[in-house]
Amino acid sequence: MKTIALIIGHEPNAQGAVDVSGVSEYVYNKALVEKIARRLDHAKPLVVYREHGYARLPDDVNATGADLAVECHFNAADGRASGTEVLYWHKSARGQAAAALLQKHLVAALGLPDRGPKPRTAADRGGPLLRGTAMPCLIAEPFFGDNPLDWRRAVVREQELINAYAAAIHEICGQVL
């Protein structure tokens, strides 16, 4: 059985972007991660908080000994940007393959524009976490919380989104890890 680190994007003191209903990334993803963890009957989920801040997050994730790490977020931009993307470390072939699988499932669940898996370097948003983990690590951005249409789709299809994460993780465990 594979161990999966499910990372809650952001922390209580730095809650990230806010969706159109006024809910922060931290609050939204804390609830979402708990629901995803309950769906992972084929893997051992570990919920990871940013207890020591972003700089120490890679060490905290590595300490779990997980086989895969997935950090849950949502995007925000200008209220008009739309779509789904998954970030991965640019030098990780397993990360790239895992990102493609998660991307496929998230796009199918929400039906939003496919912005594609995005490779990241150390200088990019999310790069320090993606580079610093010992296991393949993904940062999921399934929708834009400041876009009313994206946000509504995520609310209406929440169960499909949860199922998509679980199915993707199951597929990643069987094909990539």
C-alpha positions as CSV (number, residue, x, y, z in Angstrom):
1,M,0.0,0.0,0.0
2,K,1.4,3.4,-1.0
3,T,1.5,6.3,1.3
4,I,0.2,9.6,0.0
5,A,0.9,13.0,1.6
6,L,-2.0,15.3,1.0
7,I,-0.8,18.8,1.7
8,I,-3.2,21.6,2.6
9,G,-2.4,24.6,0.5
10,H,-1.4,27.6,2.7
11,E,-1.8,27.9,6.5
12,P,-3.9,29.7,9.1
13,N,-1.7,32.8,9.2
14,A,-1.3,33.0,5.4
15,Q,-4.5,31.6,3.9
16,G,-3.9,32.3,0.2
17,A,-6.4,33.5,-2.4
18,V,-10.0,34.0,-1.6
19,D,-12.8,32.6,-3.8
20,V,-15.9,34.6,-4.8
21,S,-17.8,33.4,-1.7
22,G,-15.1,34.8,0.6
23,V,-13.5,31.4,1.5
24,S,-9.7,31.2,1.5
25,E,-7.6,28.5,-0.1
26,Y,-6.6,27.2,3.3
27,V,-10.2,26.8,4.6
28,Y,-11.4,25.4,1.3
29,N,-8.6,22.9,0.9
30,K,-8.5,21.8,4.5
31,A,-12.1,20.5,4.1
32,L,-11.4,19.1,0.6
33,V,-8.2,17.2,1.7
34,E,-10.1,15.6,4.6
35,K,-12.7,14.4,2.1
36,I,-10.1,13.1,-0.4
37,A,-8.3,11.2,2.4
38,R,-11.5,9.4,3.3
39,R,-11.8,8.2,-0.4
40,L,-8.3,6.8,-0.5
41,D,-9.1,3.2,0.4
42,H,-6.3,1.9,-1.8
43,A,-3.6,4.0,-0.2
44,K,-2.6,5.3,3.2
45,P,-3.3,9.1,3.3
46,L,-1.4,11.5,5.5
47,V,-2.6,15.0,5.8
48,V,0.2,17.6,6.0
49,Y,-0.2,21.1,7.3
50,R,2.4,23.9,7.0
51,E,3.2,23.8,10.7
52,H,6.7,25.2,10.2
53,G,6.0,27.6,7.3
54,Y,6.7,27.2,3.6
55,A,10.5,27.1,3.8
56,R,10.4,23.9,5.9
57,L,7.4,22.3,4.1
58,P,9.7,20.1,1.9
59,D,11.4,18.7,5.0
60,D,8.0,18.1,6.7
61,V,6.7,16.3,3.6
62,N,9.9,14.2,3.3
63,A,9.6,13.2,7.0
64,T,6.3,11.4,6.2
65,G,8.1,8.9,4.0
66,A,5.3,9.2,1.5
67,D,5.5,7.7,-2.0
68,L,3.6,10.7,-3.5
69,A,2.8,14.2,-2.4
70,V,-0.2,16.3,-3.7
71,E,-0.7,19.9,-2.5
72,C,-4.2,21.2,-3.0
73,H,-4.8,24.8,-4.0
74,F,-7.0,26.8,-6.3
75,N,-5.9,29.6,-8.6
76,A,-6.8,33.3,-8.6
77,A,-5.9,36.0,-11.2
78,D,-8.2,38.6,-12.6
79,G,-11.6,37.2,-12.2
80,R,-11.7,36.0,-15.9
81,A,-8.9,33.4,-16.1
82,S,-10.3,29.9,-16.1
83,G,-9.1,26.3,-16.1
84,T,-7.2,23.5,-14.5
85,E,-3.5,23.0,-14.2
86,V,-1.1,20.8,-12.2
87,L,2.4,21.8,-11.4
88,Y,5.4,19.4,-11.2
89,W,9.2,19.6,-10.9
90,H,10.6,20.1,-14.4
91,K,13.3,17.4,-14.0
92,S,11.1,14.7,-12.6
93,A,9.9,12.2,-15.2
94,R,7.7,10.5,-12.6
95,G,6.3,13.9,-11.5
96,Q,5.5,14.7,-15.1
97,A,3.7,11.4,-15.7
98,A,1.8,11.8,-12.4
99,A,0.8,15.4,-13.2
100,A,-0.6,14.3,-16.6
101,L,-2.8,11.7,-14.9
102,L,-4.0,14.1,-12.2
103,Q,-4.6,16.7,-14.9
104,K,-6.7,14.3,-16.9
105,H,-8.9,13.4,-14.0
106,L,-9.4,17.0,-12.7
107,V,-10.3,18.3,-16.2
108,A,-12.8,15.4,-16.7
109,A,-14.4,16.1,-13.3
110,L,-14.8,19.9,-13.7
111,G,-15.0,20.3,-17.4
112,L,-13.0,23.5,-17.3
113,P,-10.4,24.6,-19.9
114,D,-7.3,22.3,-19.8
115,R,-4.3,24.6,-19.1
116,G,-2.1,21.5,-19.0
117,P,0.5,20.2,-16.6
118,K,3.1,22.9,-16.0
119,P,6.8,22.2,-15.3
120,R,8.3,24.4,-12.6
121,T,11.9,25.3,-11.7
122,A,13.2,26.6,-8.4
123,A,12.5,30.2,-9.4
124,D,8.8,29.5,-10.2
125,R,5.7,29.6,-8.0
126,G,5.8,26.3,-6.1
127,G,9.3,25.4,-7.3
128,P,10.9,25.1,-3.8
129,L,8.4,22.5,-2.7
130,L,8.5,20.6,-5.9
131,R,12.3,20.5,-5.9
132,G,12.7,19.8,-2.3
133,T,10.6,16.7,-1.9
134,A,12.2,13.2,-2.1
135,M,9.0,11.8,-3.8
136,P,7.1,13.0,-6.9
137,C,5.2,16.1,-5.8
138,L,2.3,17.8,-7.5
139,I,0.6,21.1,-6.9
140,A,-3.1,21.0,-8.1
141,E,-4.8,24.1,-9.2
142,P,-8.2,22.7,-10.4
143,F,-10.1,26.0,-10.9
144,F,-9.8,29.8,-10.5
145,G,-11.6,30.7,-7.2
146,D,-12.0,34.4,-8.3
147,N,-13.8,33.4,-11.5
148,P,-17.5,33.0,-10.7
149,L,-18.0,30.3,-13.4
150,D,-15.0,28.2,-12.3
151,W,-16.0,28.6,-8.6
152,R,-19.6,27.6,-9.2
153,R,-18.5,24.5,-11.2
154,A,-16.2,23.5,-8.3
155,V,-19.1,23.9,-5.8
156,V,-21.6,22.0,-7.9
157,R,-19.2,19.2,-8.8
158,E,-17.4,18.9,-5.5
159,Q,-18.0,15.1,-5.2
160,E,-16.7,14.6,-8.8
161,L,-13.6,16.6,-7.8
162,I,-13.0,14.5,-4.7
163,N,-13.5,11.3,-6.8
164,A,-11.1,12.6,-9.4
165,Y,-8.3,13.1,-6.9
166,A,-8.9,9.6,-5.5
167,A,-9.0,8.0,-9.0
168,A,-6.0,9.9,-10.2
169,I,-4.0,8.9,-7.1
170,H,-5.0,5.3,-7.5
171,E,-3.9,5.4,-11.2
172,I,-0.6,7.1,-10.3
173,C,0.1,4.4,-7.6
174,G,-0.5,1.7,-10.3
175,Q,1.3,3.3,-13.2
176,V,3.9,5.7,-12.0
177,L,5.1,4.8,-8.5
